[in-house]
Amino acid sequence: MTADLPFMQDVASNVAWFQESPASLTEGVLRRATAHVGRNHTPALLAELLWADMLTEGLATTFVAEAWSDAEYPEMVLDSETWRDLFDLAGYTVDGKRSRRPAGLLRLYRGSAEEFRERMSWTDDLAIARAYAGGFARRQIGHIWTASVPAHALLARNTGRAESEYVVDTDMIDIEHLENGRPIGDTNPLPPCLAPNMHDVIAALSAETGLLK
């Protein structure tokens, strides 16, 4: 028998409740818990459940890549080692569904300042990387980084935010500088997939926090 999850907005209270009612840790109840804590705290909730040996492979498959994509700055919420542990339990997913990894090497790109080049969010769309290196969402002008990524370094694939994203274990790749970023404009137009309304939302969040994904 499962218990009714009370409304609790902090991660610790939700984890404690699940520990007292382990039979209630189902996909539906965890979905409600993630709604209660919010998208930027859901990664911490999953990590705490992982450390408590309560997060099952099935739940990880359903929630981990989604939590990564929904969090505005996922590597500010959890460190890369914890994300690797979560993705390892989840297995490789495409939009939250378990899938086979692509065969062979993938040429991927990242647009960021040099100090963020080893972060885990990459794309196979060079135009997307150029937009981020060119100041998209009020980011600082950066550089285009590239890598030939083997299948075992791929952690997840997300397409829901129009960024053609791959989550990559950057400890397993060699990152090369491709080109300097150019400000978004006539010589570096914003890709149509990065719609103006999405730009405005992310720009507002970026201005408030000053953080970079």
C-alpha positions as CSV (number, residue, x, y, z in Angstrom):
1,M,0.0,0.0,0.0
2,T,1.3,3.5,-0.9
3,A,0.8,6.6,1.3
4,D,-0.3,10.0,0.1
5,L,2.7,12.3,-0.4
6,P,2.2,15.6,1.5
7,F,3.1,18.9,-0.1
8,M,6.8,19.5,0.9
9,Q,9.0,21.9,-1.1
10,D,12.4,21.0,0.4
11,V,14.4,18.0,-0.7
12,A,15.3,16.7,2.7
13,S,11.7,16.3,3.8
14,N,10.7,14.5,0.6
15,V,13.6,12.1,1.0
16,A,12.8,11.4,4.7
17,W,9.2,10.7,3.7
18,F,10.2,8.2,1.1
19,Q,12.5,6.5,3.6
20,E,9.6,6.1,6.0
21,S,7.3,5.0,3.1
22,P,9.5,3.1,0.7
23,A,6.6,1.3,-1.0
24,S,5.4,4.7,-2.1
25,L,8.4,5.4,-4.3
26,T,6.7,4.9,-7.6
27,E,7.0,6.9,-10.8
28,G,3.8,8.7,-10.2
29,V,4.6,9.7,-6.6
30,L,8.1,10.7,-7.5
31,R,6.7,12.8,-10.3
32,R,4.6,14.7,-7.7
33,A,7.6,15.1,-5.5
34,T,9.7,16.7,-8.3
35,A,6.8,19.1,-9.0
36,H,6.8,20.0,-5.3
37,V,10.6,20.7,-5.1
38,G,10.8,22.4,-8.5
39,R,13.0,21.7,-11.6
40,N,16.1,23.3,-10.2
41,H,16.0,21.1,-7.1
42,T,14.9,17.9,-8.7
43,P,18.5,16.8,-9.4
44,A,19.3,17.1,-5.7
45,L,16.3,15.0,-4.9
46,L,17.4,12.3,-7.3
47,A,20.9,12.4,-5.9
48,E,19.7,12.0,-2.3
49,L,17.6,9.1,-3.3
50,L,20.6,7.5,-5.1
51,W,22.8,7.9,-2.0
52,A,20.1,6.4,0.1
53,D,20.0,3.3,-2.2
54,M,16.4,4.1,-3.1
55,L,16.6,5.2,-6.7
56,T,15.9,2.2,-9.0
57,E,17.2,1.8,-12.5
58,G,13.7,2.3,-13.9
59,L,13.1,5.5,-12.0
60,A,16.6,6.8,-13.0
61,T,15.9,6.0,-16.7
62,T,12.7,8.0,-16.5
63,F,13.9,11.0,-14.5
64,V,17.6,11.6,-14.8
65,A,18.0,13.0,-18.3
66,E,14.8,15.0,-17.9
67,A,16.1,16.5,-14.6
68,W,19.3,17.4,-16.4
69,S,17.4,19.1,-19.3
70,D,14.9,20.9,-17.1
71,A,17.5,22.4,-14.6
72,E,18.7,25.7,-15.9
73,Y,22.3,25.2,-14.8
74,P,22.6,21.4,-14.0
75,E,26.3,21.5,-13.2
76,M,25.7,24.2,-10.7
77,V,23.2,22.0,-8.9
78,L,25.3,18.8,-8.8
79,D,28.9,18.1,-9.5
80,S,29.9,16.2,-12.6
81,E,30.8,13.0,-10.7
82,T,27.3,12.8,-9.2
83,W,25.7,13.4,-12.6
84,R,27.8,10.5,-14.0
85,D,26.6,8.2,-11.2
86,L,23.0,9.1,-12.0
87,F,23.4,8.7,-15.8
88,D,25.3,5.4,-15.2
89,L,22.2,4.0,-13.3
90,A,19.8,5.4,-15.9
91,G,21.6,4.0,-18.9
92,Y,21.9,5.8,-22.2
93,T,18.6,7.5,-23.1
94,V,17.1,9.5,-25.9
95,D,14.5,11.9,-24.6
96,G,14.1,9.8,-21.5
97,K,13.7,6.5,-23.2
98,R,16.4,3.8,-22.9
99,S,18.2,3.4,-26.3
100,R,21.3,2.1,-28.0
101,R,24.2,4.4,-28.2
102,P,25.1,5.5,-31.7
103,A,27.7,3.5,-33.5
104,G,31.1,5.0,-34.1
105,L,32.4,8.4,-33.4
106,L,30.3,11.6,-33.2
107,R,31.6,15.0,-34.1
108,L,30.2,17.3,-31.4
109,Y,30.5,21.0,-30.5
110,R,30.2,23.2,-27.5
111,G,30.0,27.0,-27.4
112,S,31.3,28.5,-24.2
113,A,34.0,30.5,-22.4
114,E,37.3,28.6,-22.1
115,E,36.8,27.9,-18.4
116,F,33.5,26.0,-19.1
117,R,34.8,24.0,-22.1
118,E,34.8,20.7,-20.1
119,R,31.2,20.9,-19.0
120,M,28.9,18.1,-20.2
121,S,26.3,19.8,-22.5
122,W,27.3,19.4,-26.2
123,T,25.5,19.5,-29.5
124,D,25.9,18.0,-33.0
125,D,24.6,21.2,-34.5
126,L,27.4,23.7,-35.1
127,A,25.0,26.6,-35.5
128,I,23.7,26.0,-31.9
129,A,27.3,26.0,-30.6
130,R,28.0,29.2,-32.5
131,A,24.9,30.9,-31.0
132,Y,26.0,30.1,-27.5
133,A,29.6,31.2,-28.2
134,G,28.2,34.3,-29.7
135,G,26.4,35.5,-26.6
136,F,23.0,33.8,-26.8
137,A,20.9,34.4,-23.7
138,R,23.4,37.1,-22.6
139,R,26.3,34.8,-22.2
140,Q,29.8,36.2,-22.6
141,I,31.4,35.8,-26.0
142,G,33.3,32.5,-26.0
143,H,34.7,29.9,-28.3
144,I,33.6,26.9,-30.3
145,W,35.0,23.6,-28.9
146,T,34.9,20.3,-30.7
147,A,35.6,16.7,-30.0
148,S,35.3,13.3,-31.7
149,V,33.2,11.5,-29.1
150,P,33.1,7.7,-28.8
151,A,29.8,6.0,-27.9
152,H,30.9,5.1,-24.4
153,A,31.3,8.8,-23.5
154,L,27.7,9.6,-24.4
155,L,25.4,9.7,-21.4
156,A,22.1,10.9,-22.9
157,R,20.5,12.6,-25.9
158,N,17.9,15.4,-25.4
159,T,16.1,17.2,-28.1
160,G,13.2,18.8,-26.2
161,R,14.9,22.3,-25.8
162,A,15.7,22.6,-29.6
163,E,19.4,22.4,-28.8
164,S,20.1,19.0,-30.3
165,E,21.9,18.2,-27.1
166,Y,24.2,15.3,-26.1
167,V,25.3,14.9,-22.5
168,V,28.9,13.9,-22.6
169,D,31.4,12.5,-20.1
170,T,34.2,14.9,-20.9
171,D,36.7,12.9,-18.9
172,M,36.7,10.5,-21.8
173,I,37.3,12.9,-24.7
174,D,39.9,15.2,-26.1
175,I,38.6,18.7,-26.6
176,E,40.0,20.9,-29.3
177,H,39.5,24.6,-30.1
178,L,37.6,25.1,-33.4
179,E,37.1,28.8,-33.7
180,N,36.5,32.0,-31.7
181,G,32.9,33.1,-31.0
182,R,31.4,35.9,-33.0
183,P,28.6,38.1,-31.6
184,I,25.1,37.1,-32.8
185,G,24.3,39.2,-35.8
186,D,24.5,39.2,-39.6
187,T,27.6,37.1,-39.7
188,N,26.4,34.7,-37.0
189,P,22.6,34.6,-37.2
190,L,20.5,33.0,-34.4
191,P,19.4,29.5,-35.6
192,P,15.6,29.4,-36.2
193,C,15.2,26.6,-33.7
194,L,16.2,28.9,-30.9
195,A,12.9,30.7,-31.0
196,P,12.6,34.3,-29.7
197,N,10.4,33.4,-26.8
198,M,12.9,30.8,-25.6
199,H,15.6,33.3,-26.0
200,D,13.8,35.8,-23.8
201,V,13.1,33.3,-21.1
202,I,16.6,32.1,-20.8
203,A,18.0,35.6,-21.1
204,A,16.0,36.7,-18.2
205,L,17.2,33.8,-16.1
206,S,20.8,34.4,-17.1
207,A,20.6,38.1,-16.2
208,E,19.3,37.2,-12.7
209,T,21.8,34.6,-11.9
210,G,24.9,35.4,-13.9
211,L,25.6,31.7,-14.4
212,L,26.4,29.7,-17.5
213,K,25.3,26.3,-18.5
